[in-house]
Amino acid sequence: MEIICSACLLGVKCRYDGKSKTDEKVLELAKKEVLIPVCPEQLGGLPTPREPAELTERKVITKSGKDVTVNFVVGADQVLQLAKLLGVKEAILKQYSPSCGCGLIYDGTFSGKIISGDGVTAALLKANGIKVISEADL
């Protein structure tokens, strides 16, 4: 079975800070399943490193106030296209991310506060019948 996976969880240095967020449980799973690494933010045209961004009332805003919603929507669409092309039915996405957050995201104030919600990519995948979990759910 093939599973879409946030590339940062597999050790790819694609996060906003230019680092990865390697997860040992995800690496173990990669030994048994085919994990397809994606970074919606890069697929949406954003550079690495990039300014931190958070989701606020249907917009994704950087810490300095720039609206990068379009980049996040384009990246989410690219991930969905890939999932459909490959017939992928599941995804493991990075918790808290404004793209990949599944069930929990930052509140948009850059204060570190966590709220219930889904990132742009997680929401789009769920709306299209793809099961989405975070690395914390493994």
Backbone as CSV, one residue per row, in Angstrom:
resi,resn,N_x,N_y,N_z,CA_x,CA_y,CA_z,C_x,C_y,C_z
1,MET,0.839,-1.179,0.000,0.000,0.000,0.000,0.893,1.254,0.000
2,GLU,0.498,2.237,-0.781,1.238,3.494,-0.830,0.533,4.525,0.045
3,ILE,1.335,5.325,0.754,0.810,6.322,1.688,1.534,7.644,1.436
4,ILE,0.764,8.724,1.291,1.349,10.064,1.211,1.928,10.379,2.588
5,CYS,3.090,11.011,2.642,3.721,11.319,3.930,4.412,12.678,3.862
6,SER,4.240,13.466,4.894,4.978,14.731,4.983,6.469,14.424,4.893
7,ALA,7.124,15.031,3.917,8.539,14.744,3.660,9.417,15.024,4.874
8,CYS,9.067,16.033,5.661,9.885,16.383,6.830,9.942,15.246,7.844
9,LEU,8.879,14.431,7.890,8.846,13.302,8.828,9.816,12.195,8.418
10,LEU,10.194,12.203,7.135,11.124,11.210,6.608,12.564,11.720,6.582
11,GLY,12.777,12.900,7.148,14.126,13.441,7.243,14.495,14.455,6.174
12,VAL,13.553,14.805,5.296,13.822,15.801,4.261,13.805,17.187,4.902
13,LYS,14.821,17.969,4.628,14.944,19.312,5.222,14.122,20.305,4.406
14,CYS,12.809,20.290,4.622,11.894,21.108,3.832,11.002,22.004,4.690
15,ARG,11.160,21.953,5.998,10.332,22.779,6.873,10.655,24.260,6.709
16,TYR,9.803,25.093,7.245,9.990,26.542,7.140,11.372,26.983,7.617
17,ASP,11.915,26.286,8.617,13.217,26.658,9.187,14.390,25.963,8.502
18,GLY,14.107,25.264,7.399,15.150,24.569,6.657,15.585,23.263,7.286
19,LYS,14.846,22.810,8.283,15.181,21.568,8.985,14.149,20.494,8.677
20,SER,14.419,19.296,9.161,13.452,18.199,9.058,12.825,18.005,10.431
21,LYS,11.888,17.109,10.508,11.268,16.723,11.778,11.161,15.197,11.759
22,THR,12.312,14.560,11.550,12.367,13.116,11.402,11.660,12.423,12.558
23,ASP,10.811,11.459,12.205,10.039,10.710,13.199,10.403,9.234,13.087
24,GLU,10.857,8.653,14.180,11.317,7.262,14.170,10.205,6.282,13.811
25,LYS,8.972,6.538,14.267,7.858,5.637,13.935,7.574,5.664,12.434
26,VAL,7.694,6.836,11.841,7.484,6.965,10.400,8.600,6.236,9.645
27,LEU,9.839,6.382,10.096,10.960,5.677,9.456,10.786,4.161,9.544
28,GLU,10.299,3.691,10.671,10.036,2.251,10.824,8.951,1.797,9.853
29,LEU,7.894,2.593,9.725,6.804,2.267,8.808,7.309,2.222,7.371
30,ALA,8.261,3.100,7.042,8.815,3.159,5.683,9.543,1.873,5.303
31,LYS,9.898,1.073,6.287,10.543,-0.211,6.007,9.527,-1.249,5.547
32,LYS,8.229,-0.997,5.835,7.175,-1.964,5.519,6.221,-1.487,4.426
33,GLU,6.048,-0.181,4.341,5.089,0.406,3.389,5.812,1.396,2.483
34,VAL,5.208,1.680,1.333,5.751,2.688,0.426,5.202,4.048,0.856
35,LEU,6.089,4.904,1.360,5.702,6.253,1.780,6.159,7.237,0.710
36,ILE,5.222,8.028,0.212,5.502,8.990,-0.848,5.697,10.354,-0.201
37,PRO,6.941,10.857,-0.172,7.203,12.121,0.515,6.688,13.326,-0.276
38,VAL,5.989,14.206,0.428,5.503,15.454,-0.173,5.711,16.600,0.803
39,CYS,5.938,17.786,0.262,5.922,19.008,1.051,4.992,19.976,0.319
40,PRO,3.756,20.098,0.786,2.794,20.963,0.104,3.268,22.405,-0.041
41,GLU,4.011,22.892,0.925,4.463,24.278,0.868,5.472,24.477,-0.262
42,GLN,6.376,23.522,-0.425,7.299,23.589,-1.549,6.551,23.395,-2.867
43,LEU,5.619,22.449,-2.904,4.834,22.217,-4.115,4.003,23.443,-4.494
44,GLY,3.696,24.267,-3.504,2.951,25.503,-3.749,3.836,26.673,-4.134
45,GLY,5.148,26.420,-4.253,6.059,27.447,-4.735,6.804,28.221,-3.672
46,LEU,6.679,27.842,-2.412,7.394,28.549,-1.351,8.813,28.002,-1.209
47,PRO,9.768,28.869,-0.871,11.157,28.432,-0.722,11.391,27.772,0.639
48,THR,12.540,27.151,0.758,13.004,26.625,2.038,14.410,27.154,2.237
49,PRO,14.687,27.813,3.357,13.736,28.145,4.428,12.768,29.250,3.980
50,ARG,11.722,29.436,4.811,10.709,30.449,4.533,10.193,30.991,5.863
51,GLU,9.527,32.099,5.790,8.975,32.707,7.000,7.890,31.796,7.587
52,PRO,7.834,31.668,8.921,6.768,30.860,9.526,5.397,31.418,9.152
53,ALA,4.446,30.506,8.995,3.078,30.895,8.662,2.109,30.094,9.526
54,GLU,0.955,30.684,9.777,-0.096,29.992,10.519,-1.436,30.249,9.848
55,LEU,-2.359,29.337,10.086,-3.697,29.403,9.502,-4.601,30.246,10.392
56,THR,-5.254,31.234,9.776,-6.191,32.087,10.512,-7.441,32.292,9.676
57,GLU,-8.555,31.859,10.162,-9.840,32.078,9.495,-9.776,31.992,7.978
58,ARG,-9.389,30.842,7.496,-9.365,30.554,6.055,-8.234,31.219,5.279
59,LYS,-7.321,31.881,5.957,-6.149,32.452,5.303,-4.908,31.913,5.991
60,VAL,-3.821,31.848,5.225,-2.534,31.487,5.796,-1.673,32.739,5.717
61,ILE,-1.232,33.180,6.888,-0.505,34.444,7.003,0.870,34.178,7.615
62,THR,1.897,34.833,7.068,3.236,34.706,7.652,3.324,35.573,8.900
63,LYS,4.379,35.356,9.645,4.572,36.103,10.881,4.624,37.614,10.639
64,SER,5.115,38.034,9.465,5.181,39.469,9.158,3.890,39.995,8.523
65,GLY,2.910,39.112,8.324,1.609,39.545,7.819,1.341,39.304,6.349
66,LYS,2.242,38.625,5.653,2.040,38.352,4.224,1.053,37.195,4.043
67,ASP,0.092,37.374,3.136,-0.892,36.335,2.828,-0.271,35.345,1.839
68,VAL,-0.082,34.096,2.276,0.478,33.050,1.420,-0.545,31.937,1.163
69,THR,-1.817,32.289,1.329,-2.890,31.311,1.160,-2.824,30.624,-0.197
70,VAL,-2.602,31.399,-1.248,-2.569,30.831,-2.602,-1.523,29.725,-2.697
71,ASN,-0.338,29.952,-2.138,0.711,28.936,-2.167,0.269,27.655,-1.461
72,PHE,-0.408,27.808,-0.344,-0.850,26.649,0.425,-1.957,25.891,-0.317
73,VAL,-2.847,26.615,-0.982,-3.924,25.986,-1.752,-3.355,25.257,-2.970
74,VAL,-2.433,25.894,-3.675,-1.794,25.259,-4.835,-1.058,23.990,-4.395
75,GLY,-0.320,24.062,-3.313,0.399,22.890,-2.808,-0.536,21.763,-2.417
76,ALA,-1.634,22.101,-1.761,-2.626,21.089,-1.381,-3.217,20.429,-2.622
77,ASP,-3.527,21.234,-3.636,-4.060,20.691,-4.890,-3.064,19.742,-5.550
78,GLN,-1.783,20.091,-5.503,-0.747,19.230,-6.080,-0.683,17.884,-5.351
79,VAL,-0.759,17.914,-4.028,-0.735,16.676,-3.248,-1.965,15.829,-3.580
80,LEU,-3.126,16.461,-3.681,-4.347,15.724,-4.034,-4.215,15.094,-5.419
81,GLN,-3.688,15.834,-6.383,-3.490,15.287,-7.735,-2.586,14.058,-7.699
82,LEU,-1.523,14.147,-6.934,-0.598,13.022,-6.796,-1.303,11.820,-6.178
83,ALA,-2.058,12.057,-5.121,-2.787,10.975,-4.457,-3.768,10.305,-5.424
84,LYS,-4.490,11.106,-6.177,-5.448,10.548,-7.142,-4.730,9.768,-8.240
85,LEU,-3.643,10.328,-8.754,-2.877,9.684,-9.820,-2.387,8.300,-9.391
86,LEU,-1.941,8.198,-8.146,-1.376,6.946,-7.635,-2.382,6.067,-6.905
87,GLY,-3.623,6.547,-6.763,-4.648,5.772,-6.068,-4.417,5.662,-4.573
88,VAL,-3.751,6.657,-4.002,-3.436,6.643,-2.570,-4.694,6.961,-1.757
89,LYS,-4.912,6.191,-0.712,-6.100,6.366,0.122,-5.787,6.823,1.543
90,GLU,-4.491,6.936,1.882,-4.093,7.323,3.236,-2.927,8.304,3.197
91,ALA,-2.850,9.122,4.259,-1.755,10.079,4.386,-1.345,10.211,5.848
92,ILE,-0.049,10.388,6.055,0.498,10.697,7.381,1.104,12.087,7.261
93,LEU,0.523,13.049,7.968,0.936,14.436,7.828,1.396,15.019,9.155
94,LYS,2.295,15.999,9.075,2.929,16.611,10.250,1.941,17.396,11.106
95,GLN,1.813,16.978,12.332,0.934,17.628,13.298,1.272,19.112,13.455
96,TYR,0.250,19.931,13.626,0.306,21.373,13.911,0.579,22.261,12.699
97,SER,1.017,21.700,11.597,1.375,22.488,10.411,0.153,23.166,9.790
98,PRO,0.331,24.394,9.243,-0.788,25.048,8.561,-1.148,24.346,7.246
99,SER,-0.266,23.509,6.739,-0.573,22.679,5.569,-1.060,21.306,6.011
100,CYS,-0.245,20.661,6.806,-0.408,19.242,7.089,-1.104,18.916,8.395
101,GLY,-1.287,19.886,9.264,-1.886,19.623,10.573,-3.170,18.833,10.467
102,CYS,-3.275,17.793,11.265,-4.442,16.908,11.237,-5.067,16.875,12.625
103,GLY,-6.159,17.603,12.793,-6.853,17.624,14.076,-6.389,18.711,15.015
104,LEU,-5.117,19.091,14.920,-4.548,20.136,15.774,-3.639,21.034,14.947
105,ILE,-3.819,22.348,15.087,-2.979,23.334,14.395,-2.693,24.492,15.346
106,TYR,-1.708,25.299,14.992,-1.480,26.530,15.751,-2.617,27.505,15.478
107,ASP,-2.915,28.368,16.438,-4.120,29.210,16.381,-4.011,30.449,15.502
108,GLY,-2.859,30.715,14.911,-2.719,31.854,14.009,-2.189,33.115,14.662
109,THR,-1.858,33.033,15.950,-1.361,34.212,16.669,0.154,34.172,16.875
110,PHE,0.797,33.092,16.431,2.239,32.889,16.610,2.633,32.905,18.085
111,SER,1.702,32.470,18.932,1.942,32.423,20.376,2.241,31.001,20.861
112,GLY,2.164,30.034,19.948,2.382,28.640,20.327,1.125,27.940,20.790
113,LYS,-0.009,28.649,20.798,-1.276,28.051,21.240,-1.808,27.095,20.173
114,ILE,-2.226,25.908,20.618,-2.748,24.865,19.739,-4.277,24.848,19.834
115,ILE,-4.923,24.703,18.677,-6.386,24.601,18.645,-6.788,23.414,17.767
116,SER,-8.052,23.029,17.860,-8.582,21.990,16.983,-8.693,22.550,15.570
117,GLY,-8.351,21.729,14.592,-8.470,22.142,13.205,-7.535,21.351,12.320
118,ASP,-7.705,21.545,11.022,-6.874,20.877,10.033,-6.160,21.904,9.179
119,GLY,-4.951,21.579,8.758,-4.235,22.409,7.813,-4.883,22.322,6.436
120,VAL,-4.443,23.157,5.519,-5.042,23.261,4.187,-4.991,21.928,3.441
121,THR,-3.840,21.277,3.426,-3.703,20.000,2.720,-4.493,18.894,3.406
122,ALA,-4.391,18.804,4.718,-5.127,17.777,5.454,-6.629,17.904,5.195
123,ALA,-7.157,19.113,5.234,-8.588,19.336,5.017,-8.995,18.916,3.605
124,LEU,-8.180,19.263,2.606,-8.502,18.919,1.220,-8.477,17.405,1.010
125,LEU,-7.468,16.747,1.551,-7.400,15.294,1.410,-8.596,14.623,2.076
126,LYS,-8.927,15.047,3.280,-10.092,14.481,3.985,-11.372,14.693,3.187
127,ALA,-11.537,15.890,2.629,-12.741,16.209,1.856,-12.848,15.342,0.602
128,ASN,-11.730,14.768,0.180,-11.714,13.912,-0.998,-11.592,12.431,-0.650
129,GLY,-11.935,12.080,0.590,-12.034,10.684,0.989,-10.729,9.998,1.337
130,ILE,-9.684,10.765,1.550,-8.395,10.181,1.924,-8.269,10.227,3.439
131,LYS,-7.935,9.098,4.029,-7.752,9.006,5.477,-6.463,9.728,5.843
132,VAL,-6.548,10.682,6.762,-5.379,11.458,7.189,-5.153,11.262,8.676
133,ILE,-3.907,10.949,9.026,-3.513,10.866,10.431,-2.222,11.667,10.601
134,SER,-1.893,11.976,11.849,-0.610,12.630,12.124,0.380,11.580,12.611
135,GLU,1.632,11.983,12.689,2.655,11.073,13.173,2.378,10.650,14.616
136,ALA,1.663,11.457,15.367,1.325,11.133,16.751,0.321,9.983,16.831
137,ASP,-0.384,9.718,15.719,-1.393,8.664,15.699,-0.820,7.285,15.346
138,LEU,0.465,7.230,15.020,1.067,5.938,14.657,1.297,5.065,15.869
